[in-house]
């Protein structure tokens, strides 16, 4: 692996950054899809050459999924993710693009809340009808950003198992390839509900769920208030927020080589949504959430914005890079797993998603 690619999706287009394995200097192209909102993107490196997929939305032309097989030099629209004609709904945004366990499988999570599956590398998608027909779905609400699937987690060894999460509906899981789905929210608190009703079967505002493929039964969850861990594949959840300056936040990322190392970006609650003390800091746990430490060397003070659900990620280098993009249009990177940070680019539009890969 000698190259690094970084995709930055914003409210007004996509930027593509390129560097080598040292990640000290970067070149950038963009905006791609100027004036389109980019809420999702992915680097699919499973084939002979990497494929980039981008979910872009226009208020005039609607949502598109764009594909590039030359690292962003050229783009072509795919057939996209659309509801079939017998469903009275239309896709407004594509919030998630994720590679499946099986080669060629790609999942898309949309607004309104639905999951679509592609078996041809993202060229076309079909609705996961079992989830769309779930009896809970008509009661799912929506967060301030809209109703959207922000988490899609294919099981690393079982292609019939998929874990998803939506704001605001909670976590759901299938073990039979999407035919049936179960709510998996036991122990997760919905702080915005009345006292005595804060632990419902569903209705939680999950912001992100992640796991390491070597320990697939252990899941980590950043909620709308609360950070949680499950050791039984989501059947139950326990709080691991003790030691954090705030348990509200959006992203949660797992170290690519250390299954018990996780990263979050705490912000004040829903009323302010910037880091405590207005000091940007990534918080790391190396023991699956039992203890936490702040990583802030090189990150700014006077920081009055948030980092969104998909705007923090890692790459796959032996010394992994970590990247975060903020709502002030700046992107920071660390080439030493969060030990030190430097600003990679500034003055972009509002950053919604970052995705990186070592190639």
N, C-alpha and C positions, 0 to 999 in steps of 0.2 A: 504494500500500500504506500503510494508515494504522493497522492493528491488528496485534496479535501474540497468538497463542494458544500456550500451553505445556501439554502433557499430562504428568503425573507419575504413573507407575504404581508401586505399592508392593505389599508383601506383604499389605496389608490395604486394598485399594481404590485408586481413581483420584482424583486432584485435577486440576482444570482451572483454569489461570491465564490471565488476560486483561490486556493492557496496550495502549498505543498504540505508535507507531513509536519513541518515546523510551525506552521500557522502564524508566522510573525508578520508577513505582508500579504495583502489581499488585493485582488482586482475584482471589479464589479461591473455588471451590465444591468441595465434596466432604466426606466421601468418597462417590464413586459406587461401586457394587458393594461396599459395606461388607463386610469380612471375606473378600473374594475376592482371590486372588493375581493381580496384573496384571503379566504379563511382556512384553506387547507392546501397542503402540498406534500409530496413524498418523493423519495429517491428509491427506486426499485432496482437493487443491484443483484437480483437473482439470476439474470440472464447473461448472455455473452457480452452484452453492453448495457450500461445503466439506462434506465428509463425514468424520466421525470413526469409526474402527474400533478396538475394544479387545478384546484376548484376555484373558479373565478365567477363573480356575479356582477351583473350590470342592472341598474334600475330600468334600463330601456330594453335590453335584449334578454334579460334573465340569466340563469346560471349556466355555466359551461364547465366541462372538464377538458382541459387541454393536455396534450401529450408531446413530449420531445424525446427523441432517441439520440440526440447529439448534444446533450448537456445544455440545452437552452439556446442553441444557435438558431434553431427553427422550431416552430410549434404547429400542431394540427389539432383541430377539435375532434373529440371522440363523439360517439353516439350519446354519451352523457348518462345521467341517472334521472329517469322520468317515471312518474307513476303510470301504470297501465290505464287504458281507457275506461275500465270498469271501476276505477277508484276516483272518487270525487275530491281530488287534492292536486296541488302542483308544487314542485320543488322550488323553494325560494333561495336557498343557499346550500352549498356542500361544505359542511363543517369538518369533515374528517375523511381522510384517505389513508388506508392502512393495508399493507401486504398481508395476505393470508398465509396459512401454514403450507398449503400446496402450491407448487409453481403455477403461475398464471392467475391465482386467485387474488383479487383486490376487493376490499370493502369500502363503501362510502356511507357516511352518516350525514343526514340531511335535516333541514328545517322545511316543513314540519317534521316532527320526530319519526324518522324511518331509517332503516338500514337496507342498503342495496349490495348485491354481490355481483362481481365480474369474474368470469372464468377465462377471459382472454386478455389478461394483463391490463385491464382498464379500458379496453376499446368499447365495451358495452356493459350495461348493468341491468340486473333484474331485482325487483322488490323482494325482500324477505317477508313473505306474506304472513307467516306464522306470528311474527312480532307485530306487524301492522294490525292483525286481527285480535291481538291480546285484549281481554276485557278491561284491563287497566288503562289502555291507551286513551280512551276518550276523557279520562280524568287527569291525565298529565297536564301540568301547568307549563309555564315558561318563565325563565329568568329574565332579568333586565335586558339581556342580549338576545332574547328570543328562545324558542323551543328548538333544541338542537342536540343531536348525539355527539358528545365531545369525546367519548371513549369507545373504542372498539379494540378488544384484546383477543385475538385468536390464540387458542391453546397451542403451545409450541410442538406438541407431539400428537395431539388428538384433533384431527380436522373437523370432527363433529361438535367440538366444544368451542363456544364463543361467549365472551363476557362483554356486555355493553353497558353504558351509563349515559343518562340524559339529564339535562336541567329543564324542568324540574319533574322528575319522575322516579329517579333512583337507578339502581343497578339491577340488571336482568341477565340471565344466563340460560343458554341452551346446551344440552348434552346430546341432542339427536339431530344435529345438522340444521336446526332452525325450525323444526316441526312444532316444538313446544318450548315455552320460555317460563322461567320462574323468577320472581322477585328475590333479590339477595341483599336485603337492607337491614337485617337484624342487628341492632346495636348502634345504628347510625342516627344521630339526633338531627331533627329538623327544627332548628332553633327559631324559625320564623312562624311556627305553629303554636297554638295556645298551650299553656302548661297542662300536662296530663294527656296531651295528644301529640307529643313531640317524637314518638318512636313508632310511626305508622309502618304498615307493611310496604308501602310505596309512597312516593311524593317528596322524597329527599332531593335536595339540589346538589347533586354530585358535580364537582368541577373537574376531577381527573382521577383515573385509576391506572396503576402501572404495576409491573412485576418483572422479575428477572426470569428468563427462560429456563435456567437451571433449577429454579425452585418454583414451579408453576402454581403450586397450591397456595403460596403466600402472595397476597395482594396488598397493595398500599393505596390509600384513598385520601385525596384532599377534598373535603366537603365545604359547603357554604357554612363555615364555622365548624372546625374539627378536622383533625388528621387521624387516620385510622389504619389498623393493620388487621388482616384476616389470615389465619394459618390453615383454614379449612375451605379454601377456594370460594370464599365469599358467603359461606353459610352463616357465619357470625363475624362481627367486627368489634375490635377493642380500640379505645382511644390511645394514641401515642403522642398527643400534643403537649404533654408536660415538658417544660424546658424551652419551649418556643416563646418568642416575645408576643406572638399572636397566632391563633390557630385558624384564622381566616386566610385564604389565599386561593390561587388558581392552579398553577402548574405543580406537578409532582413527577420527578424523573428518577429512574434507577440507574446506577452506575453500570456500564455495559460489561464489566469484568468482575465486579464485586457484588454478589447477590444481596448482601445485607446493607449496602451503602445506598442511601437515597438523598435527594435534594428537594427542598421546597423554597418558595419565595413568600414569606409571610407579609401580609399587609393588614392595616387596621380594618375593622369590620366594614360591612356594607355601606356605612355612612360616610367613610372617608376614602378608603381604598388606595392608600399609599403606605409605605413601610413605616413601622414605629419609629418616631424621631426623625422621619423623613430621610433616613439613611438607608440606601440600598444595600441589601445583604442577602446572599443565598445561605440557607441553613442546611447543614449536612449532618446526617446520622450514619455512623458506621456499624451500628448494632441493631439495625432494623427498627429504629425508633425509640430505643430505650434511653438514649441521650443525644444531645444536639450541640453543634458548634456553629458559630457564624463565620462565613467566608466573605470578606468585604474588601480585601486588599486590591485597590484599583477601581472599585465601584464608587459612584458619586454620593455626596450628601446633597441636601436641598433637592430631594428626589420626591416629587409629589404625584407620581403616576404608578400604575400597576403593571405587572407582567402577566399576560393573559394565559389561558389554559394550555395552549399549544405553542406558546412563545418561549419555551425553554426546552433544550434537547441536548443530546450528546452525539459525538461521532464514534466510530469504531476503532480509532487508533489505539495502539498499546498503552500510551499515555493519553487517556481520552480527553478530547476537547469538550467543554461545556459552553453553551451559547444561550444568551437571553436577549430578547428584544422587548422594548418598552413602548408604552403608549405615547412617549414623547419622540418616537422615531429614531431612537438610537439602539444599536446592537453592541453588546459586549461579548467577548470570548475569553475563555481560559484554556490554555494548552496543558495545564497541570492539574486537572480534575478539581478546579475551583480554588486552588491555592492562591493564584494571582489572576487579576483580570485586566483587560485593556479594551478600550473602545475600538470597534472595528469599522463602524460607519455611523454617521449622525445625520439628522435633518431629513430623514425619510418620513413618509406619512405614518400614522398610527399603526404599529406593528401588531399583527394578529397571530402569526404563526412563523416559527423557524424550524427548519429541518436540515440536518447535516449528515454527511456520510464520508467515510474514508474509501477512496477508490484506488 
